[in-house]
Structure formats: C-alpha cells, structure tokens
Amino acid sequence: MKKWQKILIGLLALFLLVVLIGPFLVPVPPLTGTLSERELADPDSQFVEVNGLNVHYKEQGAGEPVFILLHGFGASAFSWREVMQPFSELGRVIAYDRPAFGLTSRPMPGDWTGENPYSPEAQAALVIGLMDALGVEQAYLVGNSAGGTVSVYTALTHPERVSGLILVDAAIYTGGGSPAWARPLLGTPQMRHLGPLLARQIATSGDDFIRTAFHDPSLVTPEILAGYRKPLRAHNWDRALWELTAASHPLGLDQRLAELSLPVLVITGDDDRIVPTAESLRLGAEIPGASLVVIENAGHLPHEEKPVEFMQAVRGFFGNK
C-alpha cells in the first residue's frame, strides 16, 4: 500500500475516533441544588395528571368562554401574570406550563411508552387532554410565539374543541423545529450526551433574550428575570429542554392556514425582534377572516409589556364578533 494511502486511512480513522468518541470525553457535570416541581410551586399553583405528565397550571375566573394560555419557548405560565385577572373578567382562564418548561414534570427517555411527550403532536394532544381533565368542552387558545404554533396545530387537528385563536407574535413561518438533515444527529448517543450541556446555555443567555423580547428593555425588572429563571431550578430542566429540541420538527402550518375556519385574532408588537412583526402581518393576511392588531412600542411579549393595550385588543375582538 502506498504511503499516502496509509496516511489517508490513518487520518480517516482519527477523524472517526474524534467524532464517535470525542463527545463522550466532554464532561457534563450533574446539576446541583435542583428541586422538585412541587417544591418550586407558588401558592396558586395547581397540578393535574394528563397523558402521563403532571401538568402545572394556574386558573382564574369561571363560566364561558374558556381561555387556555400557551406560553412561548423558554417561558412558563408566569408569562401571563399581567393578563390572568383581566381575562378572568371575560370568563374562565387557564395558563399551563408546556412540556420541558415551567413546573410541569419532565420525564426522561425510558419513563414513557408510546409517543414522545415533547413532540409537537404530543403537545397538541396535551392541550386536549388538559381540557378533558379540567372539564372544558371548547376553548379559545391564546398562544404566544411557539405557543402559537401549538395552538394552530391543535385547531387544525381538533377543530371541534377550539372556539377560536388569539395568536400573539406566533411562530408560524420560522422556528418550526430542527431541519430534516439535523434530526438524525440530534438523536445520536453523542448528541444526547452533549445536549444538556448545550441546553444549559439558556441559563447564561436567557436574560439577554428576555430583554431582546421587550421593546423597552428597561421594563425587565429583577423580579421578571427571577420569574423566568425559577424553572431552571427544577430537576432535569436541561435534559428536558434537549429532549424538546431533539423531538421538534417543522409542521408545515404555513401551508395549511386556509383550513382555519374559526375566529382568529392576530396580535403583534410593532417592534418584535424574535418573530419579526412582518411575519405576524403576513399571518393576519393569510388566515381567512382574521383580525389583526399591532400594538405600538411593544416587542415579542405585548401581553407583558403592554397588558392594557393587549386586553383592549382582546375585548375589541369579542365586541366585534
């Protein structure tokens, strides 16, 4: 064998060794000082078993209509704190923590049978299961960012259970999960080893992300940052976040918007730098009969940054029906 061939084979073997074995040599120290979800619960926290998950939720109001609030990536029911009471003046309002976030339980691989609870399909099924568990026949789904993704998918797959949609800076055109070429890599043992370490970056970059989500970052108080960071004290928060990432995939919702035949309100801040405002304008134009409200001097979280204007848009939506 020629010398250059031996060198090439040697280099290839070294490359494979680095790719296959190298990730396992990176230390992933265990989290310390974590607590159970119930130990982190607030006085008004409630829990209910749904589809194998212990779902954390908060509730106010009574009667109909019923509103179910779905937060975005990296958030929790805490994100809806400014509008829970105003929503309760209109009916019954339920804000819950989606899988991998907040204080909802975080099962690990091997803990579940059947569908991955972090998959988009399971998240839509969880909305319906939560409604069943809480005695809700129909509800308006109020979804912010990735919560809007779940809301639209639930409305398409279970239209008989969804009265209408309020889509708040919803992630429909972008942020729809990992690309097809990357998904096989995310499930490899190597990436499952490194994944939690990558997920922990949110602990250091999360504060800046929240400030970017506000038009006026000076409004982001230490109390708000503490509320967002609280779930990062829960057991396995990093591993669950990676499981969610690995299970994500595009749903092609932008190709199915014409199928929506229910009342829809699209709300966006005029300075959304997470889901660009132009995407919400497009969404409002492409959903048949949708209403659109643009809130001035607001970013990705108008329900937090401009709760009065946000609720004016919601009340106007119901008043104009």
C-alpha positions as CSV (number, residue, x, y, z in Angstrom):
1,M,0.0,0.0,0.0
2,K,1.3,3.4,-0.9
3,K,2.4,5.7,1.9
4,W,-0.1,8.4,1.1
5,Q,-2.9,5.8,1.2
6,K,-1.8,4.7,4.7
7,I,-1.7,8.3,5.8
8,L,-5.2,8.9,4.4
9,I,-6.6,5.9,6.2
10,G,-4.9,6.9,9.4
11,L,-6.4,10.4,9.2
12,L,-9.8,9.0,8.4
13,A,-9.6,6.6,11.4
14,L,-8.6,9.5,13.6
15,F,-11.5,11.6,12.4
16,L,-14.0,8.9,13.1
17,L,-12.5,8.4,16.5
18,V,-12.8,12.1,17.3
19,V,-16.4,12.2,16.0
20,L,-17.6,8.9,17.7
21,I,-15.6,9.0,20.9
22,G,-14.7,12.7,21.4
23,P,-18.2,13.9,22.6
24,F,-18.2,11.3,25.4
25,L,-14.9,12.8,26.7
26,V,-16.6,16.2,27.3
27,P,-17.6,16.3,31.0
28,V,-21.3,17.0,31.7
29,P,-21.4,17.6,35.4
30,P,-24.7,17.0,37.1
31,L,-26.9,19.9,38.1
32,T,-26.7,20.7,41.8
33,G,-29.2,22.3,44.1
34,T,-32.3,21.4,42.0
35,L,-35.7,20.9,43.5
36,S,-38.9,19.1,42.6
37,E,-41.7,21.0,40.7
38,R,-43.9,20.9,43.8
39,E,-41.2,22.4,46.0
40,L,-41.0,25.3,43.5
41,A,-44.7,25.8,43.2
42,D,-46.5,29.1,44.0
43,P,-49.4,29.4,46.4
44,D,-51.9,29.5,43.5
45,S,-50.2,26.6,41.6
46,Q,-52.3,23.6,40.7
47,F,-51.3,20.2,39.2
48,V,-53.2,17.6,37.2
49,E,-52.2,14.3,35.6
50,V,-52.6,14.4,31.8
51,N,-51.2,11.9,29.4
52,G,-48.5,10.7,31.8
53,L,-47.4,14.3,32.7
54,N,-48.0,16.1,36.0
55,V,-49.1,19.4,34.4
56,H,-48.7,22.6,36.3
57,Y,-51.3,25.3,35.7
58,K,-53.0,28.3,37.2
59,E,-56.6,29.3,36.9
60,Q,-58.9,32.2,37.5
61,G,-62.5,33.1,36.6
62,A,-65.4,30.9,35.8
63,G,-68.0,30.2,33.2
64,E,-67.6,30.7,29.4
65,P,-65.8,31.5,27.3
66,V,-62.8,29.5,28.4
67,F,-59.3,30.7,27.5
68,I,-56.3,28.4,27.6
69,L,-53.0,30.3,27.5
70,L,-49.9,28.7,25.9
71,H,-46.6,30.4,26.5
72,G,-43.5,30.5,24.2
73,F,-40.1,28.9,24.3
74,G,-38.2,29.5,27.5
75,A,-41.3,30.9,29.3
76,S,-44.0,29.5,31.5
77,A,-47.4,30.4,32.9
78,F,-45.5,33.2,34.6
79,S,-45.5,35.0,31.2
80,W,-49.3,35.6,31.5
81,R,-49.2,37.1,35.0
82,E,-50.3,40.6,33.8
83,V,-53.4,39.4,32.0
84,M,-54.7,36.5,34.0
85,Q,-57.1,38.7,36.1
86,P,-58.3,40.8,33.1
87,F,-59.0,37.5,31.1
88,S,-61.0,36.2,34.2
89,E,-63.4,39.2,33.8
90,L,-64.4,37.7,30.4
91,G,-64.7,34.0,31.5
92,R,-62.5,31.2,32.8
93,V,-58.8,31.4,32.1
94,I,-56.2,28.6,32.4
95,A,-52.5,29.1,31.9
96,Y,-50.3,26.0,32.0
97,D,-46.7,25.1,31.5
98,R,-45.9,23.3,28.3
99,P,-43.6,20.2,28.4
100,A,-40.0,21.0,29.1
101,F,-40.9,24.3,30.7
102,G,-42.2,25.8,34.0
103,L,-43.2,23.3,36.7
104,T,-44.7,20.6,34.5
105,S,-43.0,17.3,35.1
106,R,-40.0,16.4,32.9
107,P,-40.0,12.7,32.0
108,M,-36.7,11.2,30.7
109,P,-36.3,8.6,27.9
110,G,-37.4,5.3,29.3
111,D,-40.0,7.0,31.5
112,W,-42.7,7.0,28.8
113,T,-44.3,4.5,26.4
114,G,-45.7,5.4,23.1
115,E,-45.3,8.9,21.7
116,N,-42.6,11.2,22.9
117,P,-44.3,13.8,25.2
118,Y,-42.0,16.5,23.9
119,S,-43.1,16.1,20.2
120,P,-45.3,18.7,18.6
121,E,-48.0,16.0,18.1
122,A,-48.0,15.1,21.8
123,Q,-48.1,18.8,22.8
124,A,-51.4,19.2,20.8
125,A,-52.7,16.1,22.4
126,L,-51.8,17.5,25.8
127,V,-54.0,20.6,25.2
128,I,-57.0,18.3,24.5
129,G,-56.1,16.1,27.5
130,L,-55.9,19.1,29.8
131,M,-59.3,20.3,28.6
132,D,-60.7,16.9,29.3
133,A,-59.1,16.7,32.7
134,L,-60.5,20.2,33.7
135,G,-64.0,19.6,32.2
136,V,-63.6,22.0,29.3
137,E,-65.5,21.1,26.1
138,Q,-64.4,24.1,24.0
139,A,-61.8,26.9,24.5
140,Y,-60.1,29.8,22.9
141,L,-56.4,29.1,22.6
142,V,-54.2,32.1,23.3
143,G,-50.7,31.2,22.1
144,N,-47.6,33.3,22.2
145,S,-44.6,32.5,19.9
146,A,-44.1,28.7,19.9
147,G,-47.3,28.5,22.0
148,G,-49.0,29.9,18.9
149,T,-47.5,27.1,16.9
150,V,-49.1,24.6,19.2
151,S,-52.4,26.5,19.2
152,V,-52.7,26.5,15.4
153,Y,-51.7,22.8,15.1
154,T,-54.3,21.9,17.8
155,A,-57.0,23.9,16.0
156,L,-56.2,22.0,12.7
157,T,-56.1,18.6,14.3
158,H,-59.0,19.1,16.8
159,P,-61.2,21.8,15.3
160,E,-64.3,20.7,17.2
161,R,-62.6,21.6,20.5
162,V,-61.3,25.0,19.6
163,S,-63.7,28.0,19.7
164,G,-61.1,30.5,18.3
165,L,-57.5,31.5,18.3
166,I,-55.7,34.5,19.7
167,L,-52.2,34.4,18.2
168,V,-49.6,36.6,19.9
169,D,-46.5,37.1,17.9
170,A,-46.9,33.5,16.8
171,A,-44.0,31.4,15.3
172,I,-45.7,30.0,12.2
173,Y,-43.3,30.8,9.4
174,T,-40.0,30.3,11.2
175,G,-38.8,28.5,14.3
176,G,-40.7,25.3,13.3
177,G,-38.2,22.9,14.7
178,S,-34.9,21.3,13.6
179,P,-34.2,20.9,9.9
180,A,-34.6,17.4,8.5
181,W,-30.9,16.9,7.9
182,A,-30.1,17.6,11.6
183,R,-32.7,15.5,13.3
184,P,-30.9,12.1,12.9
185,L,-27.8,13.8,14.5
186,L,-29.8,15.1,17.5
187,G,-30.9,11.6,18.5
188,T,-27.4,10.1,18.4
189,P,-25.8,8.9,21.7
190,Q,-23.1,11.5,21.2
191,M,-25.5,14.4,21.0
192,R,-27.7,13.1,23.8
193,H,-24.6,13.2,25.9
194,L,-23.7,16.8,24.9
195,G,-27.3,18.1,24.6
196,P,-27.9,19.0,28.2
197,L,-24.6,20.9,28.2
198,L,-25.8,22.9,25.2
199,A,-29.2,23.5,26.7
200,R,-27.6,25.0,29.8
201,Q,-26.6,28.0,27.7
202,I,-30.0,29.4,28.3
203,A,-29.1,29.9,31.9
204,T,-26.4,32.4,30.8
205,S,-28.0,33.9,27.7
206,G,-31.7,33.8,28.8
207,D,-31.6,37.2,30.5
208,D,-30.4,38.9,27.3
209,F,-33.0,37.0,25.3
210,I,-35.8,38.3,27.5
211,R,-34.5,41.9,27.2
212,T,-34.5,41.5,23.4
213,A,-38.1,40.3,23.6
214,F,-39.1,43.7,25.1
215,H,-39.3,46.9,23.0
216,D,-38.2,48.7,26.2
217,P,-35.6,46.5,28.0
218,S,-35.6,48.8,31.0
219,L,-39.0,47.3,31.8
220,V,-37.4,44.0,32.5
221,T,-37.0,44.1,36.3
222,P,-35.0,41.8,38.5
223,E,-38.4,40.3,39.6
224,I,-39.3,39.4,36.0
225,L,-35.9,37.8,35.4
226,A,-36.3,35.8,38.6
227,G,-39.7,34.6,37.5
228,Y,-38.3,33.4,34.2
229,R,-35.3,31.8,35.9
230,K,-37.2,29.9,38.5
231,P,-37.9,26.8,36.4
232,L,-34.2,26.5,35.9
233,R,-34.0,25.2,39.4
234,A,-36.1,22.1,38.6
235,H,-34.8,18.6,38.3
236,N,-33.7,17.7,34.8
237,W,-34.6,21.0,33.2
238,D,-31.6,20.9,31.0
239,R,-32.2,17.3,29.7
240,A,-35.9,18.0,29.1
241,L,-35.0,21.1,27.1
242,W,-32.7,19.0,25.0
243,E,-35.4,16.3,24.5
244,L,-37.8,19.0,23.3
245,T,-35.2,20.2,20.8
246,A,-34.5,16.7,19.6
247,A,-38.2,16.0,19.1
248,S,-39.0,19.1,17.3
249,H,-39.7,19.2,13.6
250,P,-41.5,21.5,11.1
251,L,-45.3,21.1,10.8
252,G,-45.8,23.0,7.6
253,L,-48.5,25.1,9.2
254,D,-47.9,28.0,6.8
255,Q,-49.3,25.7,4.1
256,R,-52.5,25.0,6.0
257,L,-53.7,28.4,7.1
258,A,-56.5,28.4,4.6
259,E,-58.0,25.4,6.5
260,L,-58.7,27.6,9.6
261,S,-62.4,28.5,9.6
262,L,-62.8,29.8,13.1
263,P,-62.5,33.3,14.7
264,V,-58.8,34.4,14.8
265,L,-57.2,37.5,16.3
266,V,-53.5,38.1,15.4
267,I,-51.7,40.4,17.9
268,T,-48.1,41.6,17.4
269,G,-45.9,44.3,18.8
270,D,-44.6,46.8,16.3
271,D,-41.0,46.0,17.3
272,D,-40.8,42.2,17.5
273,R,-37.2,41.2,17.0
274,I,-37.8,37.5,17.8
275,V,-40.7,36.7,15.4
276,P,-40.4,39.7,13.1
277,T,-43.5,41.9,13.0
278,A,-43.8,41.4,9.2
279,E,-44.5,37.7,9.8
280,S,-47.5,38.5,12.0
281,L,-48.7,41.0,9.4
282,R,-48.4,38.2,6.8
283,L,-50.2,35.8,9.2
284,G,-53.1,38.1,9.7
285,A,-53.5,38.4,5.9
286,E,-53.2,34.7,5.1
287,I,-55.7,33.4,7.7
288,P,-59.2,33.8,6.3
289,G,-61.2,36.4,8.1
290,A,-58.5,37.1,10.7
291,S,-58.4,40.3,12.7
292,L,-55.1,42.0,13.2
293,V,-53.9,44.4,15.9
294,V,-50.4,45.9,16.0
295,I,-49.5,47.3,19.4
296,E,-47.2,50.3,19.4
297,N,-44.0,50.4,21.3
298,A,-44.2,46.7,22.1
299,G,-41.9,43.7,21.3
300,H,-42.4,40.0,21.3
301,L,-44.3,39.9,24.6
302,P,-47.1,42.6,24.3
303,H,-49.1,40.8,27.0
304,E,-46.3,41.5,29.4
305,E,-45.0,44.8,28.1
306,K,-48.4,46.4,27.2
307,P,-51.1,44.5,29.1
308,V,-53.7,47.2,29.0
309,E,-53.4,47.7,25.2
310,F,-53.3,43.9,24.8
311,M,-56.5,43.4,26.7
312,Q,-58.1,46.2,24.7
313,A,-57.4,44.2,21.6
314,V,-58.9,41.1,23.1
315,R,-62.0,42.9,24.3
316,G,-62.4,44.5,20.9
317,F,-62.2,41.2,19.2
318,F,-65.1,39.9,21.2
319,G,-67.0,43.1,20.9
320,N,-66.8,43.0,17.1
321,K,-67.8,39.3,16.7
